């Protein structure tokens, strides 16, 4: 009996020891308490402080001096290249005369081409600027120009186009030389050219191609592919000798291409052989002076009166003609509606005015 108890004790003791070892190992593997974290309120406070530090301080916007003062002159835009010294000097003299008359600070600015000028106009860098008719229509359509003054060139403020043909072609003339105007129905006059071949000057010429094409399209007169002969003398010569084209076009009201010195020297009977079939009214305005729409009306009227005074000065018209490289006989005020006949005439041919005016255009 004593031996059995001893055996039992030997069996129990190792089991208790094993359990103690397991308990000690489990305690050693228990992870330690994690470090305390910041409370939500403390985090929000840190973020709020950082945001306040990053906010930029407000800055003041500089104020320009009044328009027309020394620090903010009124600008007049000219399309002139640096080598055109006589023209640039004349433009600067014009600015001086306007400044003397108005008391404003006036500055002439120069651009090498219409693309550069139009960018300056649209950006608001120019207050007054000289424009040809399609240039004006384009910038006015862009909302960047309003016509103020129009130039008189060769005795008229606007000129037209005439359609001509050799007498032998048998077209009926609707032109009265005593009135220097056409009579009768323009549709009937122009539809005589249906299916025939025209002689034009250059593709981008307003009187020598674009306007005649618009007038023909407006009267539903289809024609064959044109022949471009590149000047008005060549149009008359082509019609005189025949075989090149059936009819041609030229300018009107500012003269007659049949009586140019180049034609009369070689073809003194051109007026008898080549007749005018139909002539438009003066629907092509001359070069104008336009203003930016944002120019205050009181300043605009003051400038307008001062510029109208320039022709009364001894060299006023000479200065304007030299600066524009364009013979100017007088100036007058006009409204935008003066351009409506030209707008209506070119609508049928759907011109890309930006592309057309950004390249060099010809009269």
C-alpha positions in Angstrom: 0.0 0.0 0.0 2.8 2.4 0.7 4.4 1.6 -2.6 1.2 2.5 -4.4 1.1 6.0 -2.8 4.7 6.6 -3.7 4.0 5.8 -7.3 1.0 8.1 -7.4 3.0 11.1 -6.0 5.7 10.6 -8.5 3.0 10.7 -11.3 1.2 13.9 -10.1 4.2 16.2 -9.4 5.5 16.3 -13.0 2.0 17.2 -14.2 1.7 20.2 -11.9 5.2 21.4 -12.9 4.2 21.2 -16.6 1.2 23.3 -15.9 3.2 25.9 -14.2 5.6 26.1 -17.1 2.7 26.6 -19.6 1.3 29.4 -17.5 4.6 31.2 -17.3 5.1 30.9 -21.1 1.6 32.3 -21.8 2.3 35.3 -19.6 5.6 36.1 -21.4 3.8 36.1 -24.8 1.0 38.6 -23.9 1.6 41.9 -25.8 2.3 45.1 -23.8 -0.3 47.9 -23.6 -0.1 50.2 -26.7 1.0 53.8 -26.3 -1.7 56.3 -25.9 -2.9 58.1 -29.1 -3.9 61.7 -29.6 -7.5 62.5 -28.9 -9.7 63.6 -31.8 -10.0 67.1 -30.4 -6.2 67.5 -30.3 -5.9 66.4 -33.9 -8.5 68.9 -35.1 -6.7 71.6 -33.3 -3.4 70.8 -35.1 -5.1 70.8 -38.5 -6.9 74.0 -37.8 -3.6 75.7 -36.8 -1.9 74.4 -40.0 -4.7 75.7 -42.2 -4.6 79.1 -40.7 -0.8 79.3 -41.3 -1.1 78.3 -45.0 -3.8 80.9 -45.9 -2.1 83.6 -48.1 -2.5 87.3 -47.1 -4.7 89.4 -49.3 -2.8 91.7 -51.8 -4.0 95.1 -53.1 -4.8 95.4 -56.9 -2.9 98.3 -58.5 -5.1 101.1 -59.9 -4.3 102.5 -63.4 -4.1 106.3 -63.8 -7.1 107.8 -65.7 -7.2 107.0 -69.5 -5.5 109.7 -71.4 -3.0 110.6 -68.7 0.8 110.1 -68.9 0.7 106.8 -67.2 -2.2 105.4 -69.3 -2.1 107.0 -72.8 -4.8 106.6 -75.5 -3.3 104.4 -78.2 -3.8 104.5 -82.0 -2.9 101.4 -83.9 -1.3 101.4 -87.4 -0.2 98.5 -89.6 3.4 99.7 -90.4 6.8 98.0 -90.5 9.9 99.6 -88.9 11.4 100.4 -92.3 8.5 102.6 -93.2 10.1 105.5 -91.5 8.1 108.3 -93.2 4.8 106.6 -92.4 5.7 106.0 -88.7 6.9 109.6 -88.3 3.6 110.8 -89.8 1.7 108.6 -87.4 3.6 110.0 -84.5 2.8 113.6 -85.7 -0.9 112.7 -85.9 -0.8 111.5 -82.3 0.9 114.8 -81.3 -1.8 116.9 -83.0 -4.6 115.0 -81.3 -2.9 115.4 -78.0 -2.5 119.1 -78.5 -6.1 119.5 -79.3 -7.5 117.3 -76.5 -5.0 117.5 -73.7 -4.9 113.7 -73.6 -1.7 111.7 -73.7 -1.8 110.0 -77.2 0.6 107.3 -78.4 0.8 105.7 -81.9 1.5 102.0 -81.8 2.7 99.9 -84.8 2.0 96.4 -85.9 3.6 94.5 -88.8 0.3 93.0 -90.0 -3.4 92.8 -89.4 -3.1 89.5 -87.4 -0.9 91.3 -84.8 -3.1 94.4 -84.8 -6.3 92.3 -84.3 -4.7 90.4 -81.4 -3.9 93.8 -79.8 -7.4 95.0 -80.4 -9.1 91.9 -79.0 -6.8 92.0 -75.9 -7.8 95.6 -75.3 -4.3 97.0 -76.0 -5.4 99.5 -78.6 -8.1 102.3 -78.4 -8.2 103.6 -82.0 -7.2 101.7 -85.2 -7.4 102.0 -89.0 -9.1 99.2 -90.8 -9.9 98.1 -94.3 -13.5 97.0 -95.0 -13.3 93.2 -94.4 -11.0 93.8 -91.4 -13.6 96.0 -89.9 -16.5 93.5 -90.6 -14.4 90.8 -88.9 -13.5 92.7 -85.8 -17.0 94.2 -85.5 -18.4 90.6 -85.7 -15.9 89.7 -82.9 -17.4 92.6 -80.8 -14.0 94.4 -80.8 -14.5 97.4 -83.1 -17.0 100.2 -83.7 -16.6 102.5 -86.7 -16.1 106.2 -86.1 -14.7 107.9 -89.2 -14.4 107.0 -92.9 -11.8 108.3 -95.4 -12.6 109.8 -98.7 -10.4 108.2 -101.4 -10.3 109.5 -105.0 -13.4 111.6 -104.4 -15.7 108.9 -102.9 -16.2 107.3 -99.5 -17.2 103.9 -101.0 -16.6 102.4 -104.4 -18.2 99.6 -106.5 -17.4 97.0 -109.1 -18.3 96.7 -112.8 -18.8 93.7 -115.1 -17.4 94.1 -118.6 -17.2 92.1 -121.8 -16.1 92.4 -125.4 -18.8 93.9 -127.7 -18.5 90.8 -129.9 -19.9 88.6 -127.2 -23.4 90.1 -127.6 -24.3 90.7 -124.0 -27.0 93.3 -123.3 -25.6 96.4 -121.4 -27.6 97.7 -118.4 -25.2 100.6 -117.9 -25.9 104.2 -118.6 -22.6 106.1 -119.2 -24.2 109.5 -118.7 -25.5 108.6 -115.2 -22.4 106.4 -114.5 -24.9 103.9 -113.0 -26.8 100.8 -114.0 -30.5 100.7 -114.9 -32.9 97.9 -115.0 -32.9 94.5 -113.2 -29.5 93.4 -111.8 -30.6 89.8 -111.8 -31.3 89.9 -115.5 -28.1 91.7 -116.2 -25.9 89.3 -114.3 -27.6 86.1 -115.2 -26.4 86.7 -118.8 -23.0 85.3 -117.5 -24.5 82.0 -116.4 -22.2 79.1 -117.7 -19.5 81.5 -118.9 -15.9 82.0 -117.8 -14.8 85.1 -115.8 -11.5 86.9 -115.6 -10.7 88.0 -112.0 -7.6 89.7 -110.6 -6.5 87.8 -107.4 -8.2 85.3 -105.2 -8.2 87.5 -102.1 -9.1 90.8 -103.9 -12.4 92.2 -102.7 -13.4 94.1 -105.8 -11.5 91.9 -108.2 -12.9 88.6 -107.1 -14.8 88.2 -103.8 -17.5 90.8 -104.2 -18.3 89.9 -107.8 -18.6 86.2 -106.8 -21.0 87.3 -104.0 -23.1 89.3 -106.4 -23.2 86.4 -108.9 -24.1 83.9 -106.2 -26.9 86.3 -104.9 -28.5 86.3 -108.4 -28.1 82.5 -108.8 -25.6 82.8 -111.6 -23.2 79.8 -111.8 -20.0 80.3 -113.8 -17.1 78.2 -115.1 -13.8 78.2 -113.2 -12.2 81.7 -113.3 -9.0 82.8 -114.8 -6.9 84.9 -112.4 -4.8 87.5 -114.3 -3.5 89.5 -111.3 -4.2 93.1 -112.2 -7.0 95.2 -113.8 -5.0 96.1 -116.9 -4.7 92.4 -117.7 -8.4 91.9 -117.3 -9.0 94.6 -120.0 -6.4 93.1 -122.3 -7.9 89.6 -121.9 -11.3 90.9 -122.8 -10.0 92.9 -125.7 -8.2 90.0 -127.4 -10.9 87.4 -126.5 -10.4 83.7 -126.1 -9.3 83.8 -122.5 -12.6 84.5 -120.7 -16.1 85.7 -121.5 -16.4 88.6 -119.0 -14.3 90.3 -116.5 -14.6 92.6 -113.5 -12.9 95.9 -112.4 -13.4 98.7 -109.9 -16.0 101.4 -110.4 -16.7 105.0 -109.2 -13.1 105.6 -108.4 -12.2 105.5 -112.1 -12.4 103.2 -115.0 -9.8 100.4 -115.6 -10.3 100.8 -119.4 -8.8 104.3 -119.2 -5.7 103.5 -117.2 -2.4 104.7 -118.7 -1.2 101.2 -119.2 -4.2 100.2 -121.2 -4.5 103.4 -123.2 -0.9 103.2 -124.3 -1.4 99.9 -126.0 -5.1 99.7 -126.6 -6.4 103.3 -127.2 -9.8 101.9 -128.5 -10.4 99.8 -125.4 -13.5 101.8 -124.3 -15.1 101.1 -127.7 -14.2 97.4 -127.8 -14.8 96.5 -124.1 -18.2 97.7 -122.7 -19.6 97.8 -119.2 -22.5 95.4 -118.9 -23.5 96.2 -115.3 -22.1 98.3 -112.4 -22.8 98.2 -108.7 -23.4 101.1 -106.4 -20.7 102.1 -103.9 -20.8 99.2 -101.5 -17.2 98.9 -100.6 -16.3 101.4 -97.9 -12.9 103.0 -97.8 -10.4 102.6 -94.9 -12.0 103.7 -91.6 -10.9 104.7 -88.1 -12.5 102.5 -85.5 -12.6 102.5 -81.7 -12.6 99.8 -79.1 -16.2 99.4 -77.7 -14.9 100.0 -74.2 -13.7 103.5 -75.0 -15.8 105.9 -72.9 -18.3 107.9 -75.1 -17.1 111.3 -73.8 -13.5 110.5 -74.7 -14.6 109.1 -78.0 -16.5 112.2 -79.0 -13.6 114.5 -77.9 -11.2 112.4 -80.0 -13.6 112.4 -83.0 -13.8 116.2 -83.1 -10.0 116.5 -82.7 -9.3 114.1 -85.6 -11.9 115.8 -87.8 -9.9 119.0 -87.2 -6.7 117.5 -88.6 -7.6 118.1 -92.3 -7.9 121.8 -91.5 -4.3 122.0 -90.5 -1.7 122.8 -93.2 -0.3 119.3 -93.5 -3.1 117.3 -91.9 -4.3 115.3 -94.9 -0.7 114.8 -96.1 0.1 113.3 -92.6 -2.9 111.0 -92.7 -2.2 109.9 -96.3 1.5 109.2 -95.5 0.7 107.3 -92.3 -1.9 105.1 -94.1 0.0 104.9 -97.5 -3.4 105.7 -98.9 -4.5 109.0 -100.6 -7.1 110.6 -98.2 -9.1 113.7 -99.4 -11.4 114.1 -96.4 -12.9 112.4 -93.3 -16.5 112.0 -92.2 -18.4 110.3 -89.4 -20.5 107.2 -90.3 -22.5 104.5 -88.5 -22.0 100.7 -88.6 -25.1 100.3 -90.9 -23.0 101.8 -93.7 -21.4 98.3 -94.0 -24.7 96.4 -94.3 -24.7 96.3 -98.2 -21.3 94.8 -98.3 -22.2 92.3 -95.5 -25.3 91.2 -97.5 -23.3 90.9 -100.8 -20.6 88.5 -99.3 -23.0 86.4 -97.2 -23.7 83.9 -100.1 -20.0 83.0 -100.5 -19.5 82.2 -96.8 -16.1 83.8 -96.4 -13.7 82.8 -93.6 -13.0 86.4 -92.5 -10.4 85.5 -90.0 -8.3 83.4 -92.5 -8.8 86.0 -95.2 -7.9 89.1 -93.2 -5.0 87.5 -91.5 -3.2 87.1 -94.8 -2.1 90.0 -97.0 -5.1 91.4 -98.8 -5.1 93.2 -102.1 -7.4 96.1 -103.4 
